[in-house]
Amino acid sequence: MFYDRAAKGCANVSVFDPADFLRPIQVARKSTARVKSPAHILGDSALHAHLTREIIKYFPDGSYPQFSHYGENAGEIAAYFSNSPTDYTPDSLIKQDWWSVHLVGTGSDLIETKSLPRTLGEMIEEWTADFDARLNAVDRERTPEEQKFAEVSASQASAIDAIGGILRTKIGSAGAHWITAPEGISKSRSLFDATHQAINDLVDYDLPANTMYAFATYALAKEKCAEFRQGQINNPKNFRRPIKAIVLKSFSRVYKELARHFA
């Protein structure tokens, strides 16, 4: 079979892709991947969500076969797929030791199968290792806040919302809280936003509302101070009482500058 859409000046081009004929034939074989049990994967909501996000990269919504859910098949994990928007009982699947979707059920004859780069078991092992490395870096149980953050942070936007929710909860609670989070999810902005309500609560009870933030360098402090002021300009109703943001220098820095000035 040939088609005549070749570039100008070129001969006709075959519609066959030679790679289709060079790819090894899929055979059923036992995967050597160290995959967690279906009960473990399906019972760990954060891990399950992570594995779902990863497989959807290869089977995006609206493209069929479309990933539906993970399930158990003969005691091993399997991925199930729908053949069309009206396929409400997905039976097409990739077993743990397969890499291509085995199309089954109504509409299976109207679509073409799609594949993973390696077997499902091997891909899940890789995705799970990545999940463990990022979220289980220390040998301990996650705190409730860490678990919630892991479950809902599917994108940068959702991570920003999640860290904002944690900060709003913690800033109004007693005690000291040490919170670390990845770069780029607006920790400072979320902290500034969370501070608004805390300051308003202090004002309501006629208590001092002075608040301090510490940063690694004076340059960063000046940058964040400007960001805080811009937030006040953009959202003037956030504060019931005007708050002026300033950069406070340490005693040693002030002493050093004065010594140089009067030397």
MARVEX-835011 format. One record per residue: x, y, z of N, C-alpha, C in turn; residue in three letters. Coordinates in steps of 0.001 Angstrom, whole numbers, plus 500000, padded with zeros to 6 digits. Last residue first. Example, Ala and Ser with C-alpha at 12.3 -4.5 7.8 and 13.67 -1.06 7.14 Angstrom:
! MARVEX-835011
512850497750507080513670498940507140512900500030507870SER/513190494310507800512300495500507800513200496700507800ALA/
//
This chain:
! MARVEX-835011
533448555378560280534881555095560363535700556273559817ALA/530769555565560014531412556541560898532913556319561016PHE/530158553485558248529728554836557943530497555870558747HIS/531116551208559474531736551624558220531412553089557928ARG/529386551170561633530829551260561866531549551734560600ALA/526936550816560369527205552073561088528692552256561330LEU/527295548221559377527064549325558450527344550675559107GLU/527607546767561770528672546766560763528531547951559813LYS/525129547189562998526363547640563664527494547761562650TYR/523436545914561144523286547352561394524564547913562009VAL/524404543265561406524464543939560116524356545460560297ARG/523891542725564083525276542688563595525403543403562261SER/521102542887564176521906543846564932523330543898564387PHE/519624542467560876520100541969562161520935543036562861SER/516949544399559464518309543875559437518705543399560832LYS/513784543996558121514546544248559344515930543617559228LEU/511797545396555743512901544448555911513702544863557141VAL/508204545629556030509542546223556012510570545107556156ILE/504831546243555323505919545263555270507259545984555174ALA/502161547268557215503283547741556411504414546723556489LYS/498726546915557111499967546295557553501082546768556629ILE/495619548212558184496775548327557280498030547710557895PRO/493182545819559069494001546933559520495227547004558610ARG/492059543762557786491140544707558422491882545936558926ARG/493119542525554664493482542959556006492467543960556550PHE/491910542062552204492352540913552994492643541288554441ASN/491318544161550605490317543812551615490743542644552495LYS/493291544406548647493283545351549777492315544980550884PRO/494910542731546738493796542275547578493686543162548816ASN/496929544111545447496004543303544639494760542896545420ASN/498258545279547587497694546130546540496640545377545738ILE/499075543039548994498168543987549636497488544892548608GLN/500803541928547119499609541184547506498592542072548185GLY/502793543812547163501989543687545950500714542922546231GLN/503868543283549685503225544573549436502332544507548194ARG/504918540725549187503881540916550215503121542216549965PHE/506847541326547280505750540419546925504584540573547900GLU/508585542885548776507893543499547639506696542648547209ALA/509422540880550501508756542059551045507958542757549939CYS/510750539200548787509513538734549403508726539889550025LYS/512966540836548128512082540324547076510731539907547652GLU/514127541201550625513610542365549901512629541938548815LYS/514870538547551148513930539227552038513311540442551345ALA/516741538088549163515492537340549123514435538006550000LEU/518695539852550093518146540019548740516802539305548619ALA/519354538783552549518660540072552515518032540316551147TYR/518610535232552780519460536371552425518642537651552464THR/516703533490553859518120533121553873519043534287553588ALA/514219534917556055514681534395554772516191534231554796PHE/511395535030558170512853534983558058513240534335556730ALA/508775537164559167509215536086558290510740536153558199TYR/506519538143561733507875538164561171508109536936560289MET/503987540404562742504344539090562209505715539184561552THR/501844541986565045503134541985564353503514540557563949ASN/499536542381566402499440541612565154500745541594564380ALA/498483542248569747499518542674568790499493541765567557PRO/494863542224570040496182541698570373497206542193569353LEU/492104542598569788492968543704570236494320543214570719ASP/490771540621568542490908540500569996491847541555570583TYR/490985541378565889489649541273566476489704541217567996ASP/493732541076565469493148542416565501491785542396566180VAL/493898538300565374494592539030566436494014540435566597LEU/492435537823563037491962537268564313492609538000565489ASP/494066539076561157492712539603561410492148539090562729ASN/496261537363561239496414538753561667495055539360561985ILE/495048535048560197495634535022561535495796536440562081ALA/494317535855557645493272535522558606493806535527560026GLN/496932536344556507495880537357556549494860537076557642HIS/498501534085556357498738535023557450497596536016557606THR/497870532850554007497387532233555243497527533172556426ALA/499239534523552245497771534451552181497195533886553475ASP/501863533932553013501353535298553133499827535296553148PHE/501929531224552328502109531617553730501582533035553961LEU/501643531391549587500610530692550355500695531071551829SER/504018532723548998502737533359548697501612532720549496ARG/505877530771549863505835532104550472504489532776550238SER/505246528551548209505188528449549672505045529823550318LYS/504825527900545425504342529147546042504205529066547554SER/506095525782544365504671525620544664504157526761545542ILE/508853525876543866507929526196542783506464525992543088GLY/510310523129545625510396524468545060509300524648544014GLU/508468521150548057509276521334546842509298522794546399PRO/508700521798551626507936521478550420508807521743549201ALA/508373521601555174509215521685553985508388521246552785THR/507644522949558263507046522474557009508045522669555885ILE/507223522767561568508311522780560590507763522149559309TRP/505659524640564048505466523706562934506597523873561933HIS/504877524973567497505760525290566378505593524220565297ALA/501626525783568999502877525062568824503683525541567632GLY/498202525871567802499242526086568807500508525308568453ALA/497064527176564630497104526173565692498286526430566616SER/497102528795562449496188529153563522496194528178564675GLY/498838527585560747499194528911561244498294529353562390ILE/497697525171559931498760525167560927499016526537561539LYS/495755525870558021495394525073559191496425525229560304THR/497194527259556117496063527928556778495650527193558041ARG/499002525256555333499486526449556028498355527169556754LEU/497280523456554035498061523033555206498515524243556019ILE/496321525041551931495405524502552925496119524077554197GLY/498706525495550515497969526622551089497008526163552175GLY/499314522983549636500211523588550624499534524785551270ILE/497104522642547850497297521749548993498193522379550049ALA/497437524600545903496225524608546727496429523790547998ASP/499882523687544877499797525023545472498571525120546373ILE/499076521224543858500070521256544936500051522602545645ALA/497380522007541830496790521309542973497766521264544146SER/499302523223540134498170523996540666497569523324541893ALA/500998521105539502501524522247540237500396523044540872GLN/499207518020540205499771519026539311500323520166540152SER/498302516409542177498464515802540861499099516758539862ALA/498018516155545237498950516941544425499230516241543101SER/496463514565546864495775515575546053496701516331545106VAL/498138512743548180496938512272547507496371513289546532GLU/500148514238549374500504513260548349499288512842547526ALA/498652515705551243499365516401550183499693515445549046PHE/497810513628552921496821514403552169497469515119551002LYS/500292512786553935499446511855553206498436512602552346GLN/501153515088555242501937514554554129501097513613553277GLU/499164515286557228499318516360556245500094515874555024GLU/499552512939558727498291513138558003498393514218556925PRO/502913511789557997501962512510558836500660512647558060THR/504008508514557106503691509894556747502763510504557784ARG/506293506606559059504952506799558525504745508271558169GLU/509685506233557937508678506511558954507323506619558272ARG/512450506694556678511807505456557110510863505737558269ASP/512243509086554028512675508689555369511850507493555820VAL/511085509292551561512535509433551652513072509049553018ALA/508658508852550254509027508037551413510538508083551620ASN/508437510458548043507500510655549140507817509837550385LEU/510495509863546219510061511250546426509251511436547697ARG/510885507114546322512038507999546450511612509417546796ALA/508335506094545882508980505869547174510130506834547396ASP/507964506923543199507043507372544257507701507239545625PHE/509985505479541940509995506938541884509124507524542995ASP/509083502897542461510390503307542975510497504831542991ALA/506691502964541020506641502806542472507963503243543107THR/507624503119538411506804504215538949506754504169540483TRP/508975500645538232509692501909538038508923503070538654GLU/506875498840538662508040498813539546508800500135539451GLU/505259499505536516504770499778537871505925499752538866ILE/506884498579534423506559500002534503506091500365535909MET/506914495849534965508168496602534994507908498102535112GLU/504189495231534660504874494986535925506148495788536050GLY/503726495866531979503044496625533013503757496453534349LEU/506756495868530025505601495216530620504999496081531712THR/507472498938528236507851497641528793506614497013529424ARG/506063500999526988507435500698526551507938499345527042PRO/502674499910526198503649500544527084505048500238526568LEU/500416500333523393501362499607524237502153500515525159SER/497190499704521902498313500577522231499176499868523266LYS/495120498485519209495741498377520524496861499402520679THR/492522500261517556493783499537517525494415499546518911GLU/488972499761517142490144500517517575491380499636517476ILE/486938498077516521486927499384515868488134500241516240LEU/486816495823517996487209495657516602487291496982515846ASP/485811496614520403487234496279520359487738496133518926SER/483127497020520583483937498111520074485411497800519957GLY/482696494878523327482065495705522296482969496865521898THR/485628492809524086484318493399524280483851494265523129GLY/489121493558524243488032492618524476486727493397524557VAL/492516493770523541491195494347523324490113493285523409LEU/495154494071525510494393493000524864492947493474524760HIS/497706496374525191496321496182525610495710495045524807VAL/501083495309525958500059495823525050498661495535525579SER/502701494082527782502916495508527569501873496132526647TRP/502292491695530508502077492161529140502446493635529033TRP/502314490899533124503449490498532300503245490819530817ASP/499904491933534150501169492360534738502359492031533849GLN/497740492708531359498129491956532538499527492372532973LYS/495648495086530258497061494712530200497355493964531488ILE/492361494798528687493315494874529798494754494653529368LEU/488875495235528321490193495236527693491232495463528789SER/486631495712529831487221494379529919488580494296529228ASP/484587498093531400485828497837530672486389496443530922PRO/481669498913531196482230497755531908483516497332531212THR/480937500955529564480803501180530999481333500018531840TYR/481540502456526819482002501190527398482032501347528917ASP/481042504806525599479876504068526105480255502700526674THR/483451505752524637482791506501525710481611505764526328PRO/485416502685524275484662503821523735484022504574524892SER/486830500794525629486985500833524175486311502043523533ASN/488756501101528625487467501172527926487723501354526433SER/490886498899530489490692499986529540489297499919528915PHE/492918498059533343491730497864532512491439499115531697TYR/495783496395534425495205497687534054494060497436533088ALA/496564494377537293496255494524535869495655495904535649ALA/498425492429539611497853493709539221497627493729537712ILE/497408489019540372498387490036540012497678491319539607GLU/495458487125540747496360487398541848497419488436541570GLY/494016487205538358494765485995538717495817486279539788ALA/493968490528538620493714489467537646494621488298537968ASN/492651493530539968493373492278540186492973491257539136GLU/493128496861538610492385495820539292493248494587539461GLY/492883500292537732493688499128538075492799498120538788TYR/490956501785535045491294501556536443492274500392536564HIS/491055502931532363489888503019533233490282502876534701SER/492554504389529509492726503766530823491505504007531696PHE/491186503692526351491416504690527384491522504000528740GLN/492173502631523093491668502295524429492115503316525476PRO/491285506096522646490914504718522990491863503715522353TYR/491362509158524152492030508327523153491830506873523545SER/490217510380526291489702510722524976490339509944523852GLY/493144510559528291491687510605528198491263511036526796ASP/496063508636527241495362509856527675493856509774527497PRO/498153506553527916496781506306527466495906507491527884PHE/500507507501528889500573506648527702499186506374527108TYR/499695508939531061500603509596530116500703508814528813LYS/498352507141532597497542508011531743498420508781530748ILE/500343506080534164499867505277533028499020506113532071ILE/500733508176536056501817507730535177501284506971533961GLU/498327508436537431498849509573536673499906509133535670ARG/498239505881538619497215506286537652497707507443536801THR/500363505983540378500411505024539278499381505364538204LEU/499336507980542126500585508199541383500669507259540180HIS/497092506730543188496923507959542407498156508238541560ALA/498359504630544540497398504338543475497207505557542580HIS/499781506059546471500501505272545460499590504996544272LEU/497552507115547868498553508002547283499346507284546191ALA/496100504857548739495472505831547846496484506734547161SER/496623501675548938497407502880549221496941503963548257ASP/495116499606547924494799500094549255495547501341549659GLY/496137498933545499494773499448545512494402500025546870LEU/498686498018546347498547499129545397497166499756545486ILE/498021495909548101498846497034548556498639498243547656HIS/496529494212546463495910494752547676496685495965548181ALA/498410493508544485497248494330544136496601494970545355PRO/501782493897545827500564493132545616499416494041545207SER/504461495414543967503669495249545179502381494519544839LYS/506830493786541951505639494623542013504901494352543312VAL/509612493444540674509189493302542070508020494258542300ARG/509622491778537551509540493022538310509018492757539722ALA/509594489670535928510520489565537057510486490827537907THR/506632488216534604507460489400534837508347489177536045SER/506332485467532561506247485913533935507174487108534137LYS/504795485976529417505913485524530229505774486098531625ARG/503408485775526296503080485772527720504271485220528482ALA/504863487893523863504554486547524343504263486657525826VAL/504912489936521070504579489833522494504231488406522846GLN/507673490090518917506323489592519136506074489456520628ILE/509612493074518597509478491676519012508018491304519245PRO/509427495105515698509173494982517128508998493515517511ARG/509550495194513009510796494872513703510594494663515188LEU/507196496059512072507567494688511734508839494244512439PHE/507005498644512913505932497728513302506329496281513067ASP/509117499899511693509279499572513116508209498586513584ALA/508213500504509135509072499319509313509223498906510763PRO/504967501317508585506101501742509406506970500518509650ASP/503301501848505541503767500921506553504954501521507298PHE/502848503543503537502156503862504785502568502909505885VAL/505580504617501512504766503530502046504101503963503332SER/505500507283499182505967506768500470505033505681500967VAL/506778508206495955505682507824496836506230507135498083ASN/509697510364495933508890509261495437507750509005496401ALA/509810513978495939510170512651496460509267511599495851CYS/508909516400495164510163515961494580510590514590495041GLY/507384517135498214507540517512496824508910517074496314LYS/506818514270500294507281515634500100507525515900498632ALA/503875512251499731505310512428499938505687513876499720ALA/501313511366499479501553512586500246503033512786500555ARG/500195509106498225500911510102497425501128511418498153ASP/500773505805499499499964506991499386500826508097498789TYR/500496502221499198501246503463499107500286504637499141PHE/500841498808500000500000500000500000500878501245500000MET/
//
